[in-house]
Amino acid sequence: MNKEPITLKIDQLKVCVLIPTYNNERTLKRVVEGVLQYTTHVIVINDGSTDSTTQILKNYSQLEQIHVPKNKGKGNALRVGFKKAIALGYHYAITIDSDGQHFPKDIPVFIDALEKAENKNLLLIGARNMSQEGVPGKSSFGNKFSNFWFWFETGIKLTDTQSGFRLYPLKTLEKLKFYTNKFEFEIEVIVKAAWNDVEVKNVPIAVLYDTNERVSHFRPFKDFTRISILNTCLVFLTIVYIKPREIYRKLKKKGIKRFFVEDFLGSDDSSSKKALSIALGVFIGLSPFWGFHTLIVIFSAIFLKLNKAIAFTFSNVSLPPFIPFVLYASSKMGQFVLGLDYEYTLETFENNFDIAEHLKTYIIGSFSLAILSASICGVLGFIFFSFFEKKKITLQNG
């Protein structure tokens, strides 16, 4: 590939290359020299290296260098690098690891993808062939683990979410707030970018795992624990905030009528899937898990691969104005199931009802009501959606 046009494109698109490094004296020079074949817009972040890294970098005084006195982690090095790149006026940053596993010759892959993209608010992640010979089993497993949680948290399916060879949109990152400084930062940044309407995609790259040269600073127990804690927080935010926010935005943008027609009736889901989504929403909404309805229904809909919008909407049968009616109906149902005879009135639940005293009756009645109501609503929903689907097909064929 002719390098001159690529160099020109890098200049025009205002792209720089960030090289975070920590004790990679055996491979650093090769990586820097490879990057310089394509651009001189390079920022090296020496993250407190204790080997000969500082001496090696003295031979590249023409490059922008940041020397962090004490090792603080890859995430911190990247954040420092992003901040410097933004201050220098760059719009995008390509990050490449200094351990030799990435090939600088793949830089044009990122530049071409960026140039051709209609949406320039783009984050590209180099997709490695994790099935090739020499790839450690723990790396392959870790990547699959990360891919799953990224999909769960964003709805985006990628083949590689752990590669450090990436292109970042700096203007978007400048607006985001980050909390991590180690390896887990590379997960936090792509999830939060996706949540803020950045298009996150893979591009194919080559990879080299040379155990004689490569030095990995990933600590399996500590770093995997950090990543797991981060994913737990991100999943929680996804369920209680991000997914409901998506549905609310659709409602606000389309209006109730259009939202109902397009996201309910016009969804490509089958009638049975829509009906099961209604049943799930009603069941969760009437269940006694107060305060956790949204979290449970979104998680369940994702896990069961049902329609999240429908399930979430119908889970709101227990909105605050309806709570006295739900409590009343649940307790009456509990009485019926247990064969008890309490004198309940609607006013009891609106004013002074001691739920602890009748907890058993309420819980049994709540689940019984949830099952019955979910079954009835599910069947009615199936009949309704089946009728609408047949009508739609008739109109299309007519």
GUPAPA-909944 format. One record per residue (C-alpha): residue number from 1; x, y, z. Coordinates in steps of 0.001 Angstrom, whole numbers, plus 524288, in hexadecimal, padded with zeros to 5 digits. Layout:
// GUPAPA-909944
(NUM; (X; Y; Z))
...
//
This chain:
// GUPAPA-909944
(1; (80000; 80000; 80000))
(2; (804F0; 80D7C; 7FC64))
(3; (807E5; 8144D; 80938))
(4; (8079D; 8224F; 80480))
(5; (7F8BF; 8230A; 80281))
(6; (7F6C1; 81CD3; 80FEF))
(7; (7FFD8; 826C4; 81630))
(8; (7F846; 831A4; 80F7C))
(9; (7EB44; 82C13; 8140C))
(10; (7F059; 82B30; 821F4))
(11; (7F3C4; 839A3; 8213E))
(12; (7E6B7; 83D80; 81B38))
(13; (7DEA8; 835A4; 824F3))
(14; (7E6CD; 83AFF; 83040))
(15; (7EA93; 82DB4; 83574))
(16; (7F59B; 82AE3; 83ED9))
(17; (7FB03; 81E0D; 843E6))
(18; (7FC1A; 81B8E; 85280))
(19; (805EE; 81188; 8574E))
(20; (8046C; 80E81; 865CF))
(21; (81018; 806D6; 86AAA))
(22; (814BD; 80084; 8772D))
(23; (82125; 7F84F; 877AA))
(24; (82086; 7F3F0; 86977))
(25; (82EB9; 7F6AA; 8661F))
(26; (82FBD; 7EADC; 85D22))
(27; (824DB; 7EF19; 853F0))
(28; (82307; 7FDC3; 855C9))
(29; (82CE4; 80226; 84B81))
(30; (82706; 7F933; 84120))
(31; (8194E; 7FE48; 843DF))
(32; (81D7E; 80CA5; 8438A))
(33; (8253B; 80AB2; 836F9))
(34; (819AE; 803C5; 830D1))
(35; (81052; 80EC7; 83452))
(36; (819D4; 81903; 82F0D))
(37; (818A6; 81296; 821BA))
(38; (80B03; 8186B; 8211B))
(39; (80AF0; 824BA; 82975))
(40; (812FF; 82D75; 83240))
(41; (806D3; 8312F; 83A02))
(42; (80AA3; 82844; 8452F))
(43; (808F3; 8299A; 853E1))
(44; (81054; 81FE0; 85C66))
(45; (80BE5; 81E59; 86A79))
(46; (8166A; 81837; 872E1))
(47; (80EA8; 8130A; 87E6B))
(48; (81964; 812DA; 888AF))
(49; (82211; 808C4; 88200))
(50; (82D9F; 803BF; 889E5))
(51; (83509; 7FD40; 87E9F))
(52; (83C56; 80414; 87376))
(53; (82FF0; 80A3E; 86DBA))
(54; (8341A; 81809; 87169))
(55; (8413F; 8163B; 86AA2))
(56; (83AC8; 810D3; 85E5F))
(57; (8318F; 81C64; 85D95))
(58; (83CF3; 82604; 85E18))
(59; (83F7D; 8221A; 85001))
(60; (83206; 82743; 84C3A))
(61; (83299; 83512; 85180))
(62; (82AB4; 839C1; 845BB))
(63; (81ECE; 8328B; 84B04))
(64; (81561; 83759; 8555B))
(65; (818A3; 83016; 861E0))
(66; (8122D; 82F3A; 86F26))
(67; (819D5; 8290E; 87A38))
(68; (81163; 824FB; 885AD))
(69; (81A51; 82424; 891B5))
(70; (813BA; 8182D; 8977C))
(71; (80C3C; 80D44; 890DB))
(72; (7FDAF; 80FE5; 8922F))
(73; (7F7D5; 80681; 88853))
(74; (7F48E; 805F5; 879EF))
(75; (7E791; 80CDA; 87BBF))
(76; (7EE20; 81880; 88211))
(77; (7F870; 818D2; 87753))
(78; (7EDD8; 8191D; 86CDE))
(79; (7E640; 823B8; 873EB))
(80; (7F28E; 82BFA; 87508))
(81; (7F52F; 82994; 866A2))
(82; (7E758; 82D50; 8629B))
(83; (7E82E; 839E3; 86A5D))
(84; (7F505; 83D8C; 863B4))
(85; (7EFC6; 83A09; 85635))
(86; (7E3CD; 84298; 85839))
(87; (7EC69; 84DE2; 85CC9))
(88; (7F463; 84C71; 8504A))
(89; (7E833; 84D71; 847E2))
(90; (7E6CF; 83F61; 84346))
(91; (7D938; 83A0B; 84041))
(92; (7DC70; 82B88; 840E4))
(93; (7E67A; 82312; 847B7))
(94; (7EB01; 81596; 84393))
(95; (7F03F; 80DDE; 84F22))
(96; (7F9FE; 802E9; 84D00))
(97; (8001F; 7FA5E; 85770))
(98; (80EFA; 7FA84; 858BB))
(99; (81065; 7EBFB; 85BB8))
(100; (811C1; 7E850; 84D65))
(101; (80506; 7E0F8; 84BB2))
(102; (7FF8D; 7EB50; 84261))
(103; (804CB; 7EE82; 834EB))
(104; (80607; 7FD02; 8317B))
(105; (80386; 7F910; 8235B))
(106; (7F522; 7F7D1; 82751))
(107; (7F41D; 80678; 829F5))
(108; (7EEDA; 808B1; 81C0A))
(109; (7E39B; 7FF57; 81F48))
(110; (7DEB7; 808F5; 8298D))
(111; (7E0F2; 814DD; 820EB))
(112; (7D9B7; 80F00; 81556))
(113; (7CE54; 80AD2; 81DF0))
(114; (7CD71; 8186B; 823E1))
(115; (7CE36; 81F18; 816A6))
(116; (7C367; 816A2; 810D3))
(117; (7BA60; 81766; 81CA0))
(118; (7AE49; 81FEA; 81B42))
(119; (7ADB3; 82166; 829F4))
(120; (7BA84; 82792; 82E38))
(121; (7B6C9; 82628; 83C90))
(122; (7BD60; 81913; 83BE7))
(123; (7C553; 81044; 844D5))
(124; (7CC8A; 80541; 83E04))
(125; (7D218; 7F950; 844DE))
(126; (7DBCB; 7F074; 83E08))
(127; (7D643; 7E2B9; 83D59))
(128; (7E08A; 7D840; 83F49))
(129; (7DF67; 7CA48; 83AC3))
(130; (7DE67; 7C432; 8482D))
(131; (7DDF6; 7B65F; 84299))
(132; (7EB5B; 7B717; 83C47))
(133; (7F6C3; 7AF23; 84152))
(134; (7FE19; 7B52E; 84C9D))
(135; (7F2D0; 7BCD2; 8529E))
(136; (7F264; 7B9A6; 8613A))
(137; (7E611; 7B2C6; 865B4))
(138; (7E3EC; 7BCAC; 870A0))
(139; (7E42C; 7C7BC; 8669F))
(140; (7DA0F; 7C107; 85E1F))
(141; (7D136; 7BE41; 869C7))
(142; (7D2D0; 7CC08; 86F1C))
(143; (7CF1F; 7D1C4; 861F2))
(144; (7C2B9; 7C992; 860EA))
(145; (7BF31; 7CD5A; 86ED1))
(146; (7C12F; 7DBBD; 86BB6))
(147; (7B9B0; 7DACD; 85ED2))
(148; (7ADCB; 7D53A; 865BB))
(149; (7AD0F; 7DFC4; 87010))
(150; (7AF6A; 7EA84; 8661B))
(151; (7A3E2; 7E546; 85E43))
(152; (79B93; 7E483; 86A84))
(153; (79EEE; 7F26E; 86E55))
(154; (79DA8; 7F8B3; 860DD))
(155; (7965C; 7EF6E; 857D9))
(156; (7A214; 7EFB3; 84E8A))
(157; (7A82E; 7E2CD; 84A5A))
(158; (7B6DD; 7E31A; 8481B))
(159; (7C0CE; 7D862; 845BE))
(160; (7CB94; 7DF1E; 84D89))
(161; (7C9D6; 7E8DA; 8588E))
(162; (7D715; 7E74B; 85F1C))
(163; (7E087; 7EAEE; 8545C))
(164; (7E8A0; 7F6E8; 857D3))
(165; (7EA45; 7FAA2; 84977))
(166; (7DF4E; 80497; 84803))
(167; (7DB02; 8117F; 84242))
(168; (7D41B; 81ACD; 84B9C))
(169; (7CBDE; 826FB; 848B9))
(170; (7D247; 830E7; 851B7))
(171; (7C791; 83B30; 85146))
(172; (7BDE2; 83187; 856FC))
(173; (7C744; 82C3B; 86134))
(174; (7C9CE; 83A13; 865D0))
(175; (7BB8B; 83AF2; 86A2A))
(176; (7BB6A; 82E21; 871AE))
(177; (7BF2F; 82B64; 87FB1))
(178; (7C771; 81F80; 882F0))
(179; (7CAE0; 81935; 88FE7))
(180; (7D463; 80E1A; 88CF1))
(181; (7E324; 80E66; 88ADA))
(182; (7E74F; 80063; 88856))
(183; (7E442; 7F69C; 87D89))
(184; (7D5B0; 7F7A9; 88041))
(185; (7D5DA; 8057D; 87AAB))
(186; (7D58D; 7FFCB; 86CF4))
(187; (7C860; 7F9C3; 87037))
(188; (7C304; 805C4; 87708))
(189; (7C684; 80EA4; 86BAE))
(190; (7BFF0; 8069D; 860F8))
(191; (7B398; 8043A; 868F4))
(192; (7B201; 81297; 86C76))
(193; (7B508; 81696; 85E79))
(194; (7AA59; 80D75; 8598F))
(195; (7A0D6; 812E1; 863AE))
(196; (7A3A6; 8206A; 85E30))
(197; (7A021; 81CFA; 85026))
(198; (7ADDA; 819F4; 84B42))
(199; (7ADE4; 80F5D; 840D4))
(200; (7B6C2; 80472; 845CF))
(201; (7BBBA; 7FAF5; 83B79))
(202; (7C647; 7F0DD; 8390E))
(203; (7D05E; 7F15C; 82E37))
(204; (7D90F; 7E5A6; 82B00))
(205; (7E743; 7E5FF; 82F76))
(206; (7F281; 7DC6A; 8308D))
(207; (7F81F; 7D878; 83DAA))
(208; (804D0; 7D25B; 8426D))
(209; (80675; 7CB2D; 84F4B))
(210; (81513; 7C92E; 850EE))
(211; (817A4; 7C3F5; 85E90))
(212; (82637; 7C68E; 85D0D))
(213; (8244A; 7D535; 85B3E))
(214; (816F0; 7D8D7; 86048))
(215; (815B1; 7DD5B; 86E51))
(216; (807CD; 7DD5F; 87388))
(217; (80496; 7E553; 87F9E))
(218; (7F6E9; 7DFC3; 880EA))
(219; (7F550; 7D9DB; 88E7C))
(220; (7EACC; 7CF51; 88D15))
(221; (7E4F2; 7CFDD; 89AB5))
(222; (7E5D5; 7DE6F; 89DCE))
(223; (7E279; 7E378; 89041))
(224; (7D7BE; 7D994; 88DAE))
(225; (7D1CC; 7DD5B; 89AD3))
(226; (7D250; 7EBC3; 89709))
(227; (7CBFE; 7E8BC; 889F9))
(228; (7C153; 7E0AF; 89083))
(229; (7BE3D; 7EB9F; 89A25))
(230; (7BDAE; 7F56D; 88EED))
(231; (7B48B; 7ECB6; 8870B))
(232; (7ABCC; 7EAF4; 892EA))
(233; (7AA7D; 7F9C2; 89404))
(234; (7A857; 7FB5B; 88563))
(235; (79DF1; 7F0AF; 88518))
(236; (796E3; 7F724; 89076))
(237; (79718; 8044F; 88970))
(238; (7928F; 7FDBD; 87CE4))
(239; (786B3; 7F7E1; 8836B))
(240; (7827D; 80314; 88C31))
(241; (7861B; 80E95; 88378))
(242; (78AEC; 80C18; 8758F))
(243; (7802C; 802DD; 870C8))
(244; (774FF; 80ABB; 876DB))
(245; (77B5C; 81706; 87139))
(246; (77B35; 81102; 86398))
(247; (76CD3; 80DD3; 864B1))
(248; (769B7; 81B56; 86A24))
(249; (7712F; 821D8; 85EFE))
(250; (76999; 819FF; 85513))
(251; (75CE2; 81DAF; 85B9F))
(252; (760AF; 82C07; 85C03))
(253; (76555; 82C21; 84DF3))
(254; (75A40; 8246E; 847E7))
(255; (74EE2; 82725; 850E9))
(256; (7467E; 81C9B; 85719))
(257; (73EBA; 8196A; 84ACB))
(258; (74A62; 81811; 841B3))
(259; (7523D; 810DF; 84C2B))
(260; (74703; 8074B; 84DE5))
(261; (74581; 80517; 83F4F))
(262; (753F3; 803EB; 83BED))
(263; (759EE; 7FDA5; 847FF))
(264; (74E61; 7F53C; 84BE5))
(265; (74688; 7F239; 83FCE))
(266; (7510F; 7F4C6; 835C3))
(267; (75BB2; 7ED1C; 83CAE))
(268; (7615E; 7E1C3; 834ED))
(269; (75F7C; 7D8E7; 840A5))
(270; (755BB; 7CDD5; 83F50))
(271; (7483C; 7CEAC; 84571))
(272; (74C11; 7C46C; 84F7E))
(273; (7585E; 7CBED; 85339))
(274; (750BC; 7D88F; 854F6))
(275; (74663; 7D184; 85CED))
(276; (750BD; 7CB50; 865AC))
(277; (756C9; 7D8D5; 86773))
(278; (749A1; 7DE07; 86C20))
(279; (7482F; 7D273; 87554))
(280; (755D3; 7D4A0; 87AC6))
(281; (75355; 7E310; 87CFB))
(282; (74660; 7E0D5; 883D5))
(283; (74BEB; 7D5DB; 88C2E))
(284; (75793; 7DDF3; 890C5))
(285; (74F22; 7EA15; 8929F))
(286; (745B4; 7E303; 89BAF))
(287; (7500F; 7DB36; 8A2F1))
(288; (753FF; 7DF9D; 8B0BA))
(289; (761A5; 7E433; 8ACA6))
(290; (75EFC; 7F282; 8AF95))
(291; (76A12; 7FB84; 8AB92))
(292; (77020; 7F159; 8A289))
(293; (7659E; 7EFDD; 89815))
(294; (76D10; 7F76F; 88D9F))
(295; (779E8; 7F080; 8903C))
(296; (773B5; 7E300; 89031))
(297; (76B35; 7E50C; 88427))
(298; (7762A; 7EA9F; 87BB5))
(299; (77FBA; 7E012; 87FF7))
(300; (7758F; 7D566; 87DC7))
(301; (771B5; 7DAAD; 8706B))
(302; (77FEA; 7DB0C; 86C0E))
(303; (782E1; 7CD9B; 871A8))
(304; (776A1; 7C785; 86BAD))
(305; (77888; 7CF1F; 85EE4))
(306; (76B15; 7D549; 85FB4))
(307; (76685; 7E2DC; 85B89))
(308; (76C34; 7EC26; 865AD))
(309; (76352; 7F794; 86228))
(310; (756EB; 7EF8B; 86391))
(311; (75B48; 7E8BA; 87011))
(312; (75F79; 7F578; 8766B))
(313; (752EE; 7FC8A; 872AD))
(314; (749F3; 7F20B; 8782A))
(315; (751F8; 7F0F8; 8849B))
(316; (74CC6; 7FE80; 887E3))
(317; (73FCA; 7F8BC; 88C25))
(318; (74516; 7FBA1; 899B0))
(319; (74752; 80A2B; 897FF))
(320; (74504; 811EA; 8A4B2))
(321; (736C2; 81585; 8A1B5))
(322; (73386; 80711; 8A00F))
(323; (73AB2; 801F8; 8AC18))
(324; (72ED5; 80219; 8B562))
(325; (726F1; 7FA64; 8AB65))
(326; (73215; 7F0AB; 8A95C))
(327; (733A0; 7EE9A; 8B80C))
(328; (724FE; 7ECEF; 8B9B4))
(329; (723A5; 7E348; 8AE7B))
(330; (72FC7; 7DB9D; 8B2CB))
(331; (72AE1; 7DA31; 8C0BA))
(332; (71D50; 7D637; 8BC43))
(333; (72374; 7CC2A; 8B34A))
(334; (72BBA; 7C734; 8BEBB))
(335; (71FA1; 7C5BC; 8C70B))
(336; (71910; 7BDF3; 8BC5B))
(337; (724C7; 7B4E9; 8BA41))
(338; (726DF; 7B2A5; 8C8DE))
(339; (71871; 7B1B0; 8CBF1))
(340; (718CF; 7BD0C; 8D599))
(341; (70E76; 7C71C; 8D88B))
(342; (71391; 7D49B; 8DBFA))
(343; (70B77; 7E0EE; 8DB1E))
(344; (71322; 7E93B; 8D188))
(345; (70E6E; 7F5B5; 8CB68))
(346; (7153A; 7FE5E; 8C19E))
(347; (71699; 80910; 8CBEA))
(348; (71EB1; 7FFBD; 8D43C))
(349; (72970; 7FFBE; 8CA26))
(350; (728D9; 80E39; 8C79F))
(351; (72A63; 811EF; 8D5DD))
(352; (72F3A; 808CC; 8E077))
(353; (7329A; 7FB39; 8DBA0))
(354; (73CB7; 7F34E; 8E339))
(355; (742A3; 7EB41; 8D85C))
(356; (74BA7; 7E3B2; 8E19D))
(357; (73FDB; 7DE27; 8E8D0))
(358; (73A43; 7D858; 8DC82))
(359; (746F9; 7D600; 8D52B))
(360; (744AA; 7C7A5; 8D236))
(361; (73710; 7CA49; 8CCE2))
(362; (73C00; 7D5A2; 8C4D7))
(363; (747CA; 7CE8E; 8BEF6))
(364; (74024; 7C26E; 8BB23))
(365; (7353E; 7CAD4; 8B5D5))
(366; (73EDC; 7D394; 8AEA5))
(367; (74533; 7C862; 8A75E))
(368; (7380D; 7C1FB; 8A4C3))
(369; (7329E; 7CEB8; 89F57))
(370; (73F0D; 7D0C2; 89760))
(371; (73E27; 7C32F; 8914B))
(372; (72F9F; 7C44B; 88E68))
(373; (73078; 7D20D; 888EA))
(374; (73CA9; 7CEF5; 880E1))
(375; (735F7; 7C2FF; 87B07))
(376; (729A5; 7CA77; 8777C))
(377; (7310B; 7D62E; 871E9))
(378; (73A55; 7CD52; 86A8E))
(379; (72F3A; 7C5E5; 8640A))
(380; (727E2; 7D26D; 860B7))
(381; (73482; 7D84A; 85B8A))
(382; (736F3; 7CC7C; 852EE))
(383; (72930; 7CD2A; 84D51))
(384; (72A98; 7DBC4; 84AF4))
(385; (737F9; 7DB0B; 84487))
(386; (73414; 7CF37; 83C51))
(387; (72820; 7D694; 8375B))
(388; (7305A; 7E299; 83457))
(389; (73A9F; 7DA5A; 82D69))
(390; (7306D; 7D3B9; 824D7))
(391; (72A6B; 7E0DF; 821A4))
(392; (737C3; 7E63D; 81E1E))
(393; (73A9D; 7DAC1; 81517))
(394; (72D3D; 7DC22; 80EB3))
(395; (72FBF; 7EA96; 80BEB))
(396; (73D38; 7E79D; 8064A))
(397; (73804; 7DCF3; 7FD59))
(398; (72BF8; 7E4E4; 7F99B))
//
